[in-house]
């Protein structure tokens, strides 16, 4: 018997329909504790990345992809989204 294709294997796996949370990391801030204690509404934290730098996508602490921030949606406000530029091979699990 032939091995199932990846699509067939996913369709037969009951876990393939379970939602999963992905965290998007756009950068890190490293303020001093004294500066952290002074934070208030409208404070600005400078990140270690620029707007055009890639973002990283994680499931738990496992890096699964990289991408670029983009806007999507038909309304005037738009919705923030990520266009994937690199994806880790997830066939062997997370």
C-alpha positions, 0 to 999 in steps of 0.5 A: 500500500502506498504511503499517504500524501501529506494532505491525506495524512492531515485529513485523517489526523483528528488533531488537524482541526484543533485551533492553535495559538501563534505568537508574532514577535516584532521585537524586544525592548530592554528598558532599565527597571527604573524606566519600566517603573515610570511607564504610563499611558502614551509612553514609548518603548523603543524596540530592537528592530525596524518597521521593515525587519522580518517578524517571527512566528512561534508556537510556544517557544518553537520558531515556525516561520518568518514574515513581513507585517502587512495590512489587509482588509477592505475597511478604512482601518485595515487589519494587521497581518503577516505575509510569510517569507520562510516556513519551517518544515512542520511535517515531523511535528512541533 
